[in-house]
Amino acid sequence: MSRIESPCIACCKLDQHKVCIGCYRHIAEIANWNKKSDAELAAIMQQVAMRKQQYASLNHHSIATSPITQAEWQAAKIKARLS
């Protein structure tokens, strides 16, 4: 099984929608990347491409961001286990 490589660029900053402005994944997609099937990863990568295009027209410096907190990370992990 070939794994799709994570788009992570080690610049985790979430916008108000909990989307990382470095890799364009939602925190739930980031927290559970390694547990997804190749088909799920491919679907996420399609979302990433669309988000990247949407964000391209924005000035990243004008987007309010915050680093991913431990609490947010744990909540995303727990939510994924329950779903």
C-alpha positions, 0 to 999 in steps of 0.5 A: 500500500503506497502512502500519500505523503503529508503536505505538512511544512512544519508551520502549524498556524490555525486560522479561525476555521481551524485550518492550518495556513501552512498545509491547508488541512483542518486540524481533524485532518492533521491529527488523524493523517496516519490513520486514514486510508489512501482513498481518504488521504487522496480526498483530503489532498483534493480539499487541500488543493482547493483551500490553497487556491482559496487562500492564494488570493489572501494576504497570509499576514492579514489572517488571524492565526494561532498555534495548535494548542495541546488541548485542540490537538487532544480534542481532535484526536478524541473526536476522531476516535469517537467517529 
